[in-house]
């Protein structure tokens, strides 16, 4: 990476710093989510079959939403990578 311009290296450092902060916040949320789902499982066991079915549907909907969020985050990362690398690639082609 030493051949890359200083501005590019600094942009990468800043982006990874932002991602690290977001990751730490998400890790905290994940442990809270795991606790919530454990409590939900315990609650669901004590319910009748109809309520268990509704709770299972709710869990599926939440799981689907979480997977959409993760996909969106992934795509934003891909876009960030393209925005960072494209100027370097274009300047290399022009030379």
DOPAGU-555645 format. One line per 8 residues: number of its first residue (from 1); for each residue x negated, y negated, z of C-alpha. Coordinates in Angstrom, 3 decimals, padded with zeros to 6 digits, always signed. Layout:
NUM> X Y Z  ... $
END
This chain:
1> +000.000 +000.000 +000.000  -003.066 -002.244 +000.167  -002.682 -003.070 -003.548  +000.724 -004.571 -002.949  +001.172 -008.323 -002.432  +001.217 -009.695 +001.106  +004.780 -010.993 +000.721  +005.947 -007.489 -000.177 $
9> +004.219 -005.893 +002.801  +005.682 -008.540 +005.109  +009.158 -008.023 +003.624  +008.861 -004.293 +004.299  +007.695 -004.890 +007.872  +010.613 -007.228 +008.530  +013.146 -004.845 +007.006  +011.837 -001.870 +008.977 $
17> +011.927 -003.970 +012.135  +015.597 -004.801 +011.476  +016.354 -001.141 +010.766  +014.582 -000.077 +013.969  +016.734 -002.433 +016.028  +019.901 -001.189 +014.331  +018.782 +002.409 +014.845  +018.271 +001.849 +018.569 $
25> +021.749 +000.363 +018.852  +023.225 +003.270 +016.881  +021.435 +005.810 +019.091  +023.098 +004.259 +022.102  +026.473 +004.419 +020.369  +025.905 +008.051 +019.347  +025.397 +009.213 +022.927  +028.574 +007.370 +023.908 $
33> +030.399 +008.996 +020.989  +029.180 +012.458 +021.999  +030.446 +011.869 +025.529  +033.783 +010.686 +024.148  +034.145 +013.784 +021.945  +033.263 +016.064 +024.867  +035.969 +014.415 +026.945  +038.367 +014.705 +024.016 $
41> +037.669 +018.439 +023.696  +038.366 +018.937 +027.395  +041.550 +016.904 +027.137  +042.682 +018.785 +024.026  +042.306 +022.193 +025.698  +044.899 +021.203 +028.301  +047.533 +020.145 +025.740  +050.266 +022.074 +023.952 $
49> +049.772 +023.273 +020.375  +051.510 +020.299 +018.699  +049.361 +017.767 +020.545  +046.242 +019.826 +019.812  +047.115 +019.736 +016.109  +047.587 +015.947 +016.156  +044.315 +015.460 +018.017  +042.513 +017.680 +015.503 $
57> +043.897 +015.594 +012.643  +042.728 +012.452 +014.426  +039.233 +013.935 +014.829  +039.129 +014.782 +011.119  +040.112 +011.220 +010.217  +037.431 +009.787 +012.515  +034.838 +012.213 +011.109  +035.724 +011.198 +007.568 $
65> +035.401 +007.521 +008.459  +032.018 +008.108 +010.098  +030.760 +009.948 +007.021  +031.885 +007.030 +004.832  +030.019 +004.626 +007.114  +026.860 +006.746 +006.912  +027.119 +006.904 +003.125  +027.514 +003.120 +002.978 $
73> +024.438 +002.631 +005.188  +022.455 +005.007 +002.980  +023.464 +003.160 -000.176  +022.505 -000.175 +001.392  +019.075 +001.319 +002.109  +018.735 +002.421 -001.505  +019.742 -001.053 -002.699  +017.257 -002.656 -000.291 $
81> +014.508 -000.425 -001.651  +015.353 -001.329 -005.220  +015.430 -005.057 -004.389  +011.998 -004.764 -002.774  +010.318 -002.636 -005.426  +011.822 -004.114 -008.588  +009.882 -007.428 -008.441  +006.617 -005.536 -007.928 $
89> +007.343 -003.188 -010.798  +008.301 -006.067 -013.080  +005.139 -008.024 -012.231  +003.039 -004.900 -012.952  +004.696 -004.404 -016.362  +004.178 -008.053 -017.323  +000.439 -007.942 -016.589 $
END
